[in-house]
Amino acid sequence: MTFKTENDFCYGMFYTDNQGDFVIIAKEDRSALGNQVQLLL
């Protein structure tokens, strides 16, 4: 699952294991992410 806020790009992942259910969310500043994409291009 991905979503955007005004200033951030977020990616979430849901998984289960023998300890229970978990949601992991990673957040990156959109301007920093844009700079990294430009470097890759």
Full PDB file with SEQRES, HELIX, SHEET, SSBOND, CRYST1, ORIGX, SCALE, CONECT and MASTER records, all heavy atoms in Angstrom:
SEQRES   1 A   41  MET THR PHE LYS THR GLU ASN ASP PHE CYS TYR GLY MET          
SEQRES   2 A   41  PHE TYR THR ASP ASN GLN GLY ASP PHE VAL ILE ILE ALA          
SEQRES   3 A   41  LYS GLU ASP ARG SER ALA LEU GLY ASN GLN VAL GLN LEU          
SEQRES   4 A   41  LEU LEU                                                      
HELIX    1 AA1 ARG A   30  LEU A   40  1                                  11    
SHEET    1 AA1 3 THR A   2  LYS A   4  0                                        
SHEET    2 AA1 3 ASP A   8  ASP A  17 -1                                        
SHEET    3 AA1 3 GLY A  20  ASP A  29 -1                                        
CRYST1    1.000    1.000    1.000  90.00  90.00  90.00 P 1           1          
ORIGX1      1.000000  0.000000  0.000000        0.00000                         
ORIGX2      0.000000  1.000000  0.000000        0.00000                         
ORIGX3      0.000000  0.000000  1.000000        0.00000                         
SCALE1      1.000000  0.000000  0.000000        0.00000                         
SCALE2      0.000000  1.000000  0.000000        0.00000                         
SCALE3      0.000000  0.000000  1.000000        0.00000                         
ATOM      1  N   MET A   1       0.849  -1.167   0.000  1.00  0.00           N  
ATOM      2  CA  MET A   1       0.000   0.000   0.000  1.00  0.00           C  
ATOM      3  C   MET A   1       0.900   1.236   0.000  1.00  0.00           C  
ATOM      4  O   MET A   1       1.867   1.298   0.743  1.00  0.00           O  
ATOM      5  CB  MET A   1      -0.873  -0.019   1.248  1.00  0.00           C  
ATOM      6  CG  MET A   1      -1.613   1.271   1.473  1.00  0.00           C  
ATOM      7  SD  MET A   1      -2.696   1.273   2.892  1.00  0.00           S  
ATOM      8  CE  MET A   1      -1.538   1.512   4.194  1.00  0.00           C  
ATOM      9  N   THR A   2       0.601   2.176  -0.852  1.00  0.00           N  
ATOM     10  CA  THR A   2       1.327   3.442  -0.855  1.00  0.00           C  
ATOM     11  C   THR A   2       0.339   4.591  -0.746  1.00  0.00           C  
ATOM     12  O   THR A   2      -0.815   4.477  -1.145  1.00  0.00           O  
ATOM     13  CB  THR A   2       2.158   3.630  -2.144  1.00  0.00           C  
ATOM     14  OG1 THR A   2       1.287   3.658  -3.262  1.00  0.00           O  
ATOM     15  CG2 THR A   2       3.170   2.516  -2.309  1.00  0.00           C  
ATOM     16  N   PHE A   3       0.792   5.683  -0.179  1.00  0.00           N  
ATOM     17  CA  PHE A   3      -0.020   6.894  -0.107  1.00  0.00           C  
ATOM     18  C   PHE A   3       0.907   8.092   0.046  1.00  0.00           C  
ATOM     19  O   PHE A   3       2.074   7.947   0.378  1.00  0.00           O  
ATOM     20  CB  PHE A   3      -1.047   6.825   1.032  1.00  0.00           C  
ATOM     21  CG  PHE A   3      -0.461   6.632   2.404  1.00  0.00           C  
ATOM     22  CD1 PHE A   3      -0.198   7.709   3.220  1.00  0.00           C  
ATOM     23  CD2 PHE A   3      -0.183   5.356   2.872  1.00  0.00           C  
ATOM     24  CE1 PHE A   3       0.331   7.526   4.487  1.00  0.00           C  
ATOM     25  CE2 PHE A   3       0.331   5.157   4.135  1.00  0.00           C  
ATOM     26  CZ  PHE A   3       0.598   6.243   4.949  1.00  0.00           C  
ATOM     27  N   LYS A   4       0.365   9.259  -0.252  1.00  0.00           N  
ATOM     28  CA  LYS A   4       1.138  10.497  -0.180  1.00  0.00           C  
ATOM     29  C   LYS A   4       0.459  11.452   0.777  1.00  0.00           C  
ATOM     30  O   LYS A   4      -0.759  11.496   0.868  1.00  0.00           O  
ATOM     31  CB  LYS A   4       1.220  11.156  -1.551  1.00  0.00           C  
ATOM     32  CG  LYS A   4       1.930  10.334  -2.590  1.00  0.00           C  
ATOM     33  CD  LYS A   4       1.876  11.025  -3.945  1.00  0.00           C  
ATOM     34  CE  LYS A   4       2.480  10.136  -5.004  1.00  0.00           C  
ATOM     35  NZ  LYS A   4       2.364  10.741  -6.335  1.00  0.00           N  
ATOM     36  N   THR A   5       1.274  12.221   1.479  1.00  0.00           N  
ATOM     37  CA  THR A   5       0.777  13.359   2.231  1.00  0.00           C  
ATOM     38  C   THR A   5       1.280  14.604   1.513  1.00  0.00           C  
ATOM     39  O   THR A   5       1.916  14.500   0.464  1.00  0.00           O  
ATOM     40  CB  THR A   5       1.281  13.330   3.691  1.00  0.00           C  
ATOM     41  OG1 THR A   5       2.698  13.482   3.697  1.00  0.00           O  
ATOM     42  CG2 THR A   5       0.900  12.030   4.392  1.00  0.00           C  
ATOM     43  N   GLU A   6       1.043  15.748   2.077  1.00  0.00           N  
ATOM     44  CA  GLU A   6       1.479  16.982   1.424  1.00  0.00           C  
ATOM     45  C   GLU A   6       2.992  17.012   1.220  1.00  0.00           C  
ATOM     46  O   GLU A   6       3.479  17.460   0.195  1.00  0.00           O  
ATOM     47  CB  GLU A   6       1.050  18.189   2.249  1.00  0.00           C  
ATOM     48  CG  GLU A   6       1.329  19.510   1.589  1.00  0.00           C  
ATOM     49  CD  GLU A   6       0.766  20.662   2.379  1.00  0.00           C  
ATOM     50  OE1 GLU A   6      -0.341  20.536   2.912  1.00  0.00           O  
ATOM     51  OE2 GLU A   6       1.454  21.681   2.465  1.00  0.00           O  
ATOM     52  N   ASN A   7       3.743  16.493   2.197  1.00  0.00           N  
ATOM     53  CA  ASN A   7       5.203  16.581   2.133  1.00  0.00           C  
ATOM     54  C   ASN A   7       5.916  15.233   2.059  1.00  0.00           C  
ATOM     55  O   ASN A   7       7.132  15.201   1.917  1.00  0.00           O  
ATOM     56  CB  ASN A   7       5.732  17.324   3.359  1.00  0.00           C  
ATOM     57  CG  ASN A   7       5.231  18.745   3.423  1.00  0.00           C  
ATOM     58  OD1 ASN A   7       5.209  19.435   2.423  1.00  0.00           O  
ATOM     59  ND2 ASN A   7       4.809  19.175   4.594  1.00  0.00           N  
ATOM     60  N   ASP A   8       5.186  14.137   2.185  1.00  0.00           N  
ATOM     61  CA  ASP A   8       5.833  12.837   2.306  1.00  0.00           C  
ATOM     62  C   ASP A   8       5.219  11.796   1.384  1.00  0.00           C  
ATOM     63  O   ASP A   8       4.050  11.877   1.017  1.00  0.00           O  
ATOM     64  CB  ASP A   8       5.717  12.311   3.744  1.00  0.00           C  
ATOM     65  CG  ASP A   8       6.336  13.251   4.748  1.00  0.00           C  
ATOM     66  OD1 ASP A   8       7.511  13.589   4.584  1.00  0.00           O  
ATOM     67  OD2 ASP A   8       5.628  13.645   5.696  1.00  0.00           O  
ATOM     68  N   PHE A   9       6.045  10.807   1.026  1.00  0.00           N  
ATOM     69  CA  PHE A   9       5.599   9.619   0.313  1.00  0.00           C  
ATOM     70  C   PHE A   9       5.706   8.464   1.304  1.00  0.00           C  
ATOM     71  O   PHE A   9       6.745   8.311   1.949  1.00  0.00           O  
ATOM     72  CB  PHE A   9       6.484   9.363  -0.906  1.00  0.00           C  
ATOM     73  CG  PHE A   9       6.109   8.119  -1.659  1.00  0.00           C  
ATOM     74  CD1 PHE A   9       5.019   8.128  -2.507  1.00  0.00           C  
ATOM     75  CD2 PHE A   9       6.825   6.958  -1.504  1.00  0.00           C  
ATOM     76  CE1 PHE A   9       4.663   6.983  -3.197  1.00  0.00           C  
ATOM     77  CE2 PHE A   9       6.479   5.814  -2.188  1.00  0.00           C  
ATOM     78  CZ  PHE A   9       5.397   5.827  -3.031  1.00  0.00           C  
ATOM     79  N   CYS A  10       4.650   7.667   1.434  1.00  0.00           N  
ATOM     80  CA  CYS A  10       4.623   6.608   2.438  1.00  0.00           C  
ATOM     81  C   CYS A  10       4.321   5.256   1.798  1.00  0.00           C  
ATOM     82  O   CYS A  10       3.567   5.170   0.843  1.00  0.00           O  
ATOM     83  CB  CYS A  10       3.555   6.906   3.484  1.00  0.00           C  
ATOM     84  SG  CYS A  10       3.747   8.504   4.276  1.00  0.00           S  
ATOM     85  N   TYR A  11       4.934   4.214   2.347  1.00  0.00           N  
ATOM     86  CA  TYR A  11       4.713   2.855   1.889  1.00  0.00           C  
ATOM     87  C   TYR A  11       4.422   2.009   3.116  1.00  0.00           C  
ATOM     88  O   TYR A  11       5.166   2.049   4.103  1.00  0.00           O  
ATOM     89  CB  TYR A  11       5.956   2.327   1.171  1.00  0.00           C  
ATOM     90  CG  TYR A  11       5.804   0.904   0.700  1.00  0.00           C  
ATOM     91  CD1 TYR A  11       5.133   0.630  -0.483  1.00  0.00           C  
ATOM     92  CD2 TYR A  11       6.305  -0.149   1.432  1.00  0.00           C  
ATOM     93  CE1 TYR A  11       4.975  -0.675  -0.920  1.00  0.00           C  
ATOM     94  CE2 TYR A  11       6.152  -1.449   1.006  1.00  0.00           C  
ATOM     95  CZ  TYR A  11       5.483  -1.707  -0.172  1.00  0.00           C  
ATOM     96  OH  TYR A  11       5.318  -2.993  -0.595  1.00  0.00           O  
ATOM     97  N   GLY A  12       3.340   1.254   3.075  1.00  0.00           N  
ATOM     98  CA  GLY A  12       2.969   0.400   4.195  1.00  0.00           C  
ATOM     99  C   GLY A  12       2.909  -1.055   3.776  1.00  0.00           C  
ATOM    100  O   GLY A  12       2.609  -1.386   2.631  1.00  0.00           O  
ATOM    101  N   MET A  13       3.231  -1.935   4.724  1.00  0.00           N  
ATOM    102  CA  MET A  13       3.205  -3.365   4.465  1.00  0.00           C  
ATOM    103  C   MET A  13       2.595  -4.066   5.666  1.00  0.00           C  
ATOM    104  O   MET A  13       2.957  -3.788   6.812  1.00  0.00           O  
ATOM    105  CB  MET A  13       4.636  -3.867   4.249  1.00  0.00           C  
ATOM    106  CG  MET A  13       4.744  -5.315   3.883  1.00  0.00           C  
ATOM    107  SD  MET A  13       6.452  -5.751   3.535  1.00  0.00           S  
ATOM    108  CE  MET A  13       6.870  -6.538   5.069  1.00  0.00           C  
ATOM    109  N   PHE A  14       1.652  -4.978   5.412  1.00  0.00           N  
ATOM    110  CA  PHE A  14       1.009  -5.759   6.461  1.00  0.00           C  
ATOM    111  C   PHE A  14       1.497  -7.190   6.371  1.00  0.00           C  
ATOM    112  O   PHE A  14       1.585  -7.753   5.282  1.00  0.00           O  
ATOM    113  CB  PHE A  14      -0.512  -5.725   6.284  1.00  0.00           C  
ATOM    114  CG  PHE A  14      -1.246  -6.616   7.244  1.00  0.00           C  
ATOM    115  CD1 PHE A  14      -1.504  -6.194   8.522  1.00  0.00           C  
ATOM    116  CD2 PHE A  14      -1.666  -7.877   6.854  1.00  0.00           C  
ATOM    117  CE1 PHE A  14      -2.168  -7.017   9.414  1.00  0.00           C  
ATOM    118  CE2 PHE A  14      -2.337  -8.707   7.726  1.00  0.00           C  
ATOM    119  CZ  PHE A  14      -2.584  -8.275   9.018  1.00  0.00           C  
ATOM    120  N   TYR A  15       1.880  -7.757   7.501  1.00  0.00           N  
ATOM    121  CA  TYR A  15       2.255  -9.167   7.484  1.00  0.00           C  
ATOM    122  C   TYR A  15       1.908  -9.823   8.810  1.00  0.00           C  
ATOM    123  O   TYR A  15       1.741  -9.154   9.827  1.00  0.00           O  
ATOM    124  CB  TYR A  15       3.731  -9.361   7.136  1.00  0.00           C  
ATOM    125  CG  TYR A  15       4.698  -8.973   8.226  1.00  0.00           C  
ATOM    126  CD1 TYR A  15       5.198  -9.939   9.103  1.00  0.00           C  
ATOM    127  CD2 TYR A  15       5.133  -7.679   8.387  1.00  0.00           C  
ATOM    128  CE1 TYR A  15       6.090  -9.607  10.102  1.00  0.00           C  
ATOM    129  CE2 TYR A  15       6.022  -7.332   9.375  1.00  0.00           C  
ATOM    130  CZ  TYR A  15       6.505  -8.295  10.232  1.00  0.00           C  
ATOM    131  OH  TYR A  15       7.380  -7.960  11.213  1.00  0.00           O  
ATOM    132  N   THR A  16       1.801 -11.126   8.784  1.00  0.00           N  
ATOM    133  CA  THR A  16       1.527 -11.906   9.990  1.00  0.00           C  
ATOM    134  C   THR A  16       2.665 -12.906  10.198  1.00  0.00           C  
ATOM    135  O   THR A  16       3.307 -13.348   9.253  1.00  0.00           O  
ATOM    136  CB  THR A  16       0.204 -12.681   9.873  1.00  0.00           C  
ATOM    137  OG1 THR A  16       0.275 -13.567   8.773  1.00  0.00           O  
ATOM    138  CG2 THR A  16      -0.975 -11.740   9.674  1.00  0.00           C  
ATOM    139  N   ASP A  17       2.923 -13.210  11.449  1.00  0.00           N  
ATOM    140  CA  ASP A  17       3.844 -14.278  11.788  1.00  0.00           C  
ATOM    141  C   ASP A  17       3.356 -14.947  13.063  1.00  0.00           C  
ATOM    142  O   ASP A  17       2.243 -14.694  13.515  1.00  0.00           O  
ATOM    143  CB  ASP A  17       5.286 -13.770  11.884  1.00  0.00           C  
ATOM    144  CG  ASP A  17       5.539 -12.837  13.050  1.00  0.00           C  
ATOM    145  OD1 ASP A  17       4.665 -12.709  13.934  1.00  0.00           O  
ATOM    146  OD2 ASP A  17       6.615 -12.249  13.110  1.00  0.00           O  
ATOM    147  N   ASN A  18       4.188 -15.792  13.663  1.00  0.00           N  
ATOM    148  CA  ASN A  18       3.738 -16.517  14.845  1.00  0.00           C  
ATOM    149  C   ASN A  18       3.589 -15.631  16.079  1.00  0.00           C  
ATOM    150  O   ASN A  18       3.059 -16.069  17.093  1.00  0.00           O  
ATOM    151  CB  ASN A  18       4.672 -17.697  15.129  1.00  0.00           C  
ATOM    152  CG  ASN A  18       6.085 -17.257  15.432  1.00  0.00           C  
ATOM    153  OD1 ASN A  18       6.444 -16.101  15.225  1.00  0.00           O  
ATOM    154  ND2 ASN A  18       6.907 -18.179  15.892  1.00  0.00           N  
ATOM    155  N   GLN A  19       4.046 -14.377  16.011  1.00  0.00           N  
ATOM    156  CA  GLN A  19       3.910 -13.430  17.111  1.00  0.00           C  
ATOM    157  C   GLN A  19       2.656 -12.563  16.987  1.00  0.00           C  
ATOM    158  O   GLN A  19       2.289 -11.876  17.921  1.00  0.00           O  
ATOM    159  CB  GLN A  19       5.140 -12.527  17.179  1.00  0.00           C  
ATOM    160  CG  GLN A  19       6.429 -13.248  17.453  1.00  0.00           C  
ATOM    161  CD  GLN A  19       6.536 -13.706  18.887  1.00  0.00           C  
ATOM    162  OE1 GLN A  19       6.153 -12.985  19.801  1.00  0.00           O  
ATOM    163  NE2 GLN A  19       7.046 -14.912  19.082  1.00  0.00           N  
ATOM    164  N   GLY A  20       2.027 -12.534  15.796  1.00  0.00           N  
ATOM    165  CA  GLY A  20       0.828 -11.725  15.594  1.00  0.00           C  
ATOM    166  C   GLY A  20       0.831 -11.028  14.249  1.00  0.00           C  
ATOM    167  O   GLY A  20       1.565 -11.396  13.346  1.00  0.00           O  
ATOM    168  N   ASP A  21      -0.001  -9.990  14.140  1.00  0.00           N  
ATOM    169  CA  ASP A  21      -0.131  -9.198  12.916  1.00  0.00           C  
ATOM    170  C   ASP A  21       0.637  -7.894  13.094  1.00  0.00           C  
ATOM    171  O   ASP A  21       0.602  -7.273  14.152  1.00  0.00           O  
ATOM    172  CB  ASP A  21      -1.602  -8.873  12.640  1.00  0.00           C  
ATOM    173  CG  ASP A  21      -2.432 -10.121  12.407  1.00  0.00           C  
ATOM    174  OD1 ASP A  21      -1.856 -11.152  12.022  1.00  0.00           O  
ATOM    175  OD2 ASP A  21      -3.651 -10.056  12.608  1.00  0.00           O  
ATOM    176  N   PHE A  22       1.300  -7.463  12.010  1.00  0.00           N  
ATOM    177  CA  PHE A  22       2.114  -6.261  12.080  1.00  0.00           C  
ATOM    178  C   PHE A  22       1.891  -5.385  10.856  1.00  0.00           C  
ATOM    179  O   PHE A  22       1.613  -5.884   9.769  1.00  0.00           O  
ATOM    180  CB  PHE A  22       3.608  -6.618  12.134  1.00  0.00           C  
ATOM    181  CG  PHE A  22       3.978  -7.387  13.360  1.00  0.00           C  
ATOM    182  CD1 PHE A  22       3.950  -8.773  13.349  1.00  0.00           C  
ATOM    183  CD2 PHE A  22       4.348  -6.731  14.516  1.00  0.00           C  
ATOM    184  CE1 PHE A  22       4.288  -9.490  14.477  1.00  0.00           C  
ATOM    185  CE2 PHE A  22       4.683  -7.444  15.651  1.00  0.00           C  
ATOM    186  CZ  PHE A  22       4.658  -8.828  15.630  1.00  0.00           C  
ATOM    187  N   VAL A  23       2.019  -4.067  11.041  1.00  0.00           N  
ATOM    188  CA  VAL A  23       2.003  -3.103   9.945  1.00  0.00           C  
ATOM    189  C   VAL A  23       3.293  -2.302  10.049  1.00  0.00           C  
ATOM    190  O   VAL A  23       3.609  -1.746  11.092  1.00  0.00           O  
ATOM    191  CB  VAL A  23       0.786  -2.156  10.029  1.00  0.00           C  
ATOM    192  CG1 VAL A  23       0.856  -1.100   8.945  1.00  0.00           C  
ATOM    193  CG2 VAL A  23      -0.506  -2.941   9.951  1.00  0.00           C  
ATOM    194  N   ILE A  24       4.036  -2.270   8.959  1.00  0.00           N  
ATOM    195  CA  ILE A  24       5.276  -1.499   8.884  1.00  0.00           C  
ATOM    196  C   ILE A  24       5.035  -0.354   7.907  1.00  0.00           C  
ATOM    197  O   ILE A  24       4.560  -0.560   6.794  1.00  0.00           O  
ATOM    198  CB  ILE A  24       6.445  -2.359   8.363  1.00  0.00           C  
ATOM    199  CG1 ILE A  24       6.629  -3.608   9.209  1.00  0.00           C  
ATOM    200  CG2 ILE A  24       7.719  -1.542   8.275  1.00  0.00           C  
ATOM    201  CD1 ILE A  24       6.995  -3.353  10.643  1.00  0.00           C  
ATOM    202  N   ILE A  25       5.358   0.866   8.328  1.00  0.00           N  
ATOM    203  CA  ILE A  25       5.190   2.040   7.462  1.00  0.00           C  
ATOM    204  C   ILE A  25       6.536   2.747   7.350  1.00  0.00           C  
ATOM    205  O   ILE A  25       7.181   3.043   8.350  1.00  0.00           O  
ATOM    206  CB  ILE A  25       4.126   3.007   8.009  1.00  0.00           C  
ATOM    207  CG1 ILE A  25       2.769   2.308   8.034  1.00  0.00           C  
ATOM    208  CG2 ILE A  25       4.064   4.274   7.170  1.00  0.00           C  
ATOM    209  CD1 ILE A  25       1.661   3.120   8.639  1.00  0.00           C  
ATOM    210  N   ALA A  26       6.957   3.000   6.108  1.00  0.00           N  
ATOM    211  CA  ALA A  26       8.168   3.776   5.841  1.00  0.00           C  
ATOM    212  C   ALA A  26       7.747   5.100   5.221  1.00  0.00           C  
ATOM    213  O   ALA A  26       6.844   5.149   4.388  1.00  0.00           O  
ATOM    214  CB  ALA A  26       9.084   3.016   4.890  1.00  0.00           C  
ATOM    215  N   LYS A  27       8.396   6.179   5.639  1.00  0.00           N  
ATOM    216  CA  LYS A  27       8.035   7.514   5.162  1.00  0.00           C  
ATOM    217  C   LYS A  27       9.289   8.230   4.676  1.00  0.00           C  
ATOM    218  O   LYS A  27      10.335   8.164   5.307  1.00  0.00           O  
ATOM    219  CB  LYS A  27       7.392   8.296   6.312  1.00  0.00           C  
ATOM    220  CG  LYS A  27       6.964   9.692   5.954  1.00  0.00           C  
ATOM    221  CD  LYS A  27       6.262  10.355   7.107  1.00  0.00           C  
ATOM    222  CE  LYS A  27       7.264  10.951   8.043  1.00  0.00           C  
ATOM    223  NZ  LYS A  27       6.709  11.882   9.009  1.00  0.00           N  
ATOM    224  N   GLU A  28       9.179   8.883   3.514  1.00  0.00           N  
ATOM    225  CA  GLU A  28      10.305   9.623   2.944  1.00  0.00           C  
ATOM    226  C   GLU A  28       9.819  10.998   2.498  1.00  0.00           C  
ATOM    227  O   GLU A  28       8.733  11.130   1.934  1.00  0.00           O  
ATOM    228  CB  GLU A  28      10.883   8.865   1.754  1.00  0.00           C  
ATOM    229  CG  GLU A  28      12.040   9.546   1.064  1.00  0.00           C  
ATOM    230  CD  GLU A  28      13.295   9.606   1.906  1.00  0.00           C  
ATOM    231  OE1 GLU A  28      13.565   8.661   2.647  1.00  0.00           O  
ATOM    232  OE2 GLU A  28      14.005  10.631   1.829  1.00  0.00           O  
ATOM    233  N   ASP A  29      10.623  12.000   2.758  1.00  0.00           N  
ATOM    234  CA  ASP A  29      10.318  13.352   2.313  1.00  0.00           C  
ATOM    235  C   ASP A  29      10.251  13.364   0.791  1.00  0.00           C  
ATOM    236  O   ASP A  29      11.143  12.862   0.119  1.00  0.00           O  
ATOM    237  CB  ASP A  29      11.407  14.306   2.815  1.00  0.00           C  
ATOM    238  CG  ASP A  29      11.110  15.734   2.452  1.00  0.00           C  
ATOM    239  OD1 ASP A  29      11.476  16.137   1.325  1.00  0.00           O  
ATOM    240  OD2 ASP A  29      10.522  16.439   3.277  1.00  0.00           O  
ATOM    241  N   ARG A  30       9.169  13.918   0.238  1.00  0.00           N  
ATOM    242  CA  ARG A  30       8.974  13.897  -1.219  1.00  0.00           C  
ATOM    243  C   ARG A  30      10.071  14.644  -1.962  1.00  0.00           C  
ATOM    244  O   ARG A  30      10.492  14.223  -3.042  1.00  0.00           O  
ATOM    245  CB  ARG A  30       7.608  14.473  -1.568  1.00  0.00           C  
ATOM    246  CG  ARG A  30       6.478  13.528  -1.192  1.00  0.00           C  
ATOM    247  CD  ARG A  30       5.143  14.155  -1.393  1.00  0.00           C  
ATOM    248  NE  ARG A  30       4.786  14.097  -2.806  1.00  0.00           N  
ATOM    249  CZ  ARG A  30       3.634  14.488  -3.287  1.00  0.00           C  
ATOM    250  NH1 ARG A  30       2.711  14.952  -2.467  1.00  0.00           N  
ATOM    251  NH2 ARG A  30       3.377  14.415  -4.563  1.00  0.00           N  
ATOM    252  N   SER A  31      10.565  15.746  -1.418  1.00  0.00           N  
ATOM    253  CA  SER A  31      11.618  16.486  -2.116  1.00  0.00           C  
ATOM    254  C   SER A  31      12.920  15.689  -2.125  1.00  0.00           C  
ATOM    255  O   SER A  31      13.635  15.674  -3.126  1.00  0.00           O  
ATOM    256  CB  SER A  31      11.830  17.861  -1.487  1.00  0.00           C  
ATOM    257  OG  SER A  31      12.266  17.747  -0.153  1.00  0.00           O  
ATOM    258  N   ALA A  32      13.241  15.009  -1.039  1.00  0.00           N  
ATOM    259  CA  ALA A  32      14.448  14.168  -1.003  1.00  0.00           C  
ATOM    260  C   ALA A  32      14.321  13.007  -1.964  1.00  0.00           C  
ATOM    261  O   ALA A  32      15.273  12.660  -2.655  1.00  0.00           O  
ATOM    262  CB  ALA A  32      14.703  13.669   0.419  1.00  0.00           C  
ATOM    263  N   LEU A  33      13.159  12.414  -2.028  1.00  0.00           N  
ATOM    264  CA  LEU A  33      12.919  11.302  -2.964  1.00  0.00           C  
ATOM    265  C   LEU A  33      13.038  11.785  -4.406  1.00  0.00           C  
ATOM    266  O   LEU A  33      13.638  11.118  -5.241  1.00  0.00           O  
ATOM    267  CB  LEU A  33      11.550  10.690  -2.704  1.00  0.00           C  
ATOM    268  CG  LEU A  33      11.209   9.438  -3.491  1.00  0.00           C  
ATOM    269  CD1 LEU A  33      12.185   8.311  -3.171  1.00  0.00           C  
ATOM    270  CD2 LEU A  33       9.796   8.979  -3.169  1.00  0.00           C  
ATOM    271  N   GLY A  34      12.505  12.961  -4.693  1.00  0.00           N  
ATOM    272  CA  GLY A  34      12.613  13.530  -6.037  1.00  0.00           C  
ATOM    273  C   GLY A  34      14.055  13.786  -6.432  1.00  0.00           C  
ATOM    274  O   GLY A  34      14.444  13.534  -7.582  1.00  0.00           O  
ATOM    275  N   ASN A  35      14.853  14.260  -5.494  1.00  0.00           N  
ATOM    276  CA  ASN A  35      16.287  14.485  -5.763  1.00  0.00           C  
ATOM    277  C   ASN A  35      16.995  13.175  -6.076  1.00  0.00           C  
ATOM    278  O   ASN A  35      17.824  13.109  -6.979  1.00  0.00           O  
ATOM    279  CB  ASN A  35      16.964  15.173  -4.576  1.00  0.00           C  
ATOM    280  CG  ASN A  35      16.494  16.598  -4.396  1.00  0.00           C  
ATOM    281  OD1 ASN A  35      15.995  17.220  -5.320  1.00  0.00           O  
ATOM    282  ND2 ASN A  35      16.651  17.114  -3.187  1.00  0.00           N  
ATOM    283  N   GLN A  36      16.670  12.106  -5.353  1.00  0.00           N  
ATOM    284  CA  GLN A  36      17.287  10.815  -5.600  1.00  0.00           C  
ATOM    285  C   GLN A  36      16.889  10.271  -6.981  1.00  0.00           C  
ATOM    286  O   GLN A  36      17.727   9.712  -7.682  1.00  0.00           O  
ATOM    287  CB  GLN A  36      16.882   9.824  -4.519  1.00  0.00           C  
ATOM    288  CG  GLN A  36      17.484  10.143  -3.166  1.00  0.00           C  
ATOM    289  CD  GLN A  36      16.969   9.231  -2.078  1.00  0.00           C  
ATOM    290  OE1 GLN A  36      16.111   8.391  -2.293  1.00  0.00           O  
ATOM    291  NE2 GLN A  36      17.507   9.402  -0.882  1.00  0.00           N  
ATOM    292  N   VAL A  37      15.635  10.464  -7.367  1.00  0.00           N  
ATOM    293  CA  VAL A  37      15.183  10.005  -8.683  1.00  0.00           C  
ATOM    294  C   VAL A  37      15.923  10.761  -9.776  1.00  0.00           C  
ATOM    295  O   VAL A  37      16.355  10.166 -10.765  1.00  0.00           O  
ATOM    296  CB  VAL A  37      13.646  10.174  -8.827  1.00  0.00           C  
ATOM    297  CG1 VAL A  37      13.217   9.958 -10.260  1.00  0.00           C  
ATOM    298  CG2 VAL A  37      12.927   9.220  -7.899  1.00  0.00           C  
ATOM    299  N   GLN A  38      16.105  12.055  -9.616  1.00  0.00           N  
ATOM    300  CA  GLN A  38      16.832  12.843 -10.612  1.00  0.00           C  
ATOM    301  C   GLN A  38      18.269  12.362 -10.769  1.00  0.00           C  
ATOM    302  O   GLN A  38      18.807  12.315 -11.869  1.00  0.00           O  
ATOM    303  CB  GLN A  38      16.798  14.335 -10.252  1.00  0.00           C  
ATOM    304  CG  GLN A  38      15.458  14.974 -10.421  1.00  0.00           C  
ATOM    305  CD  GLN A  38      14.962  14.884 -11.857  1.00  0.00           C  
ATOM    306  OE1 GLN A  38      15.701  15.100 -12.806  1.00  0.00           O  
ATOM    307  NE2 GLN A  38      13.704  14.537 -12.003  1.00  0.00           N  
ATOM    308  N   LEU A  39      18.900  11.996  -9.657  1.00  0.00           N  
ATOM    309  CA  LEU A  39      20.270  11.478  -9.726  1.00  0.00           C  
ATOM    310  C   LEU A  39      20.308  10.155 -10.493  1.00  0.00           C  
ATOM    311  O   LEU A  39      21.250   9.894 -11.235  1.00  0.00           O  
ATOM    312  CB  LEU A  39      20.839  11.280  -8.319  1.00  0.00           C  
ATOM    313  CG  LEU A  39      21.200  12.551  -7.564  1.00  0.00           C  
ATOM    314  CD1 LEU A  39      21.572  12.218  -6.121  1.00  0.00           C  
ATOM    315  CD2 LEU A  39      22.348  13.261  -8.257  1.00  0.00           C  
ATOM    316  N   LEU A  40      19.302   9.325 -10.308  1.00  0.00           N  
ATOM    317  CA  LEU A  40      19.261   8.038 -11.012  1.00  0.00           C  
ATOM    318  C   LEU A  40      19.009   8.202 -12.506  1.00  0.00           C  
ATOM    319  O   LEU A  40      19.496   7.418 -13.308  1.00  0.00           O  
ATOM    320  CB  LEU A  40      18.189   7.141 -10.413  1.00  0.00           C  
ATOM    321  CG  LEU A  40      18.495   6.620  -9.004  1.00  0.00           C  
ATOM    322  CD1 LEU A  40      17.272   5.905  -8.431  1.00  0.00           C  
ATOM    323  CD2 LEU A  40      19.701   5.702  -9.017  1.00  0.00           C  
ATOM    324  N   LEU A  41      18.229   9.226 -12.864  1.00  0.00           N  
ATOM    325  CA  LEU A  41      17.941   9.451 -14.281  1.00  0.00           C  
ATOM    326  C   LEU A  41      19.155   9.994 -14.983  1.00  0.00           C  
ATOM    327  O   LEU A  41      19.446   9.748 -16.095  1.00  0.00           O  
ATOM    328  CB  LEU A  41      16.762  10.419 -14.441  1.00  0.00           C  
ATOM    329  CG  LEU A  41      15.424   9.869 -13.972  1.00  0.00           C  
ATOM    330  CD1 LEU A  41      14.371  10.966 -14.055  1.00  0.00           C  
ATOM    331  CD2 LEU A  41      15.022   8.679 -14.797  1.00  0.00           C  
TER     332      LEU A  41                                                      
MASTER        0    0    0    1    3    0    0    6  331    1    0    4          
END                                                                             
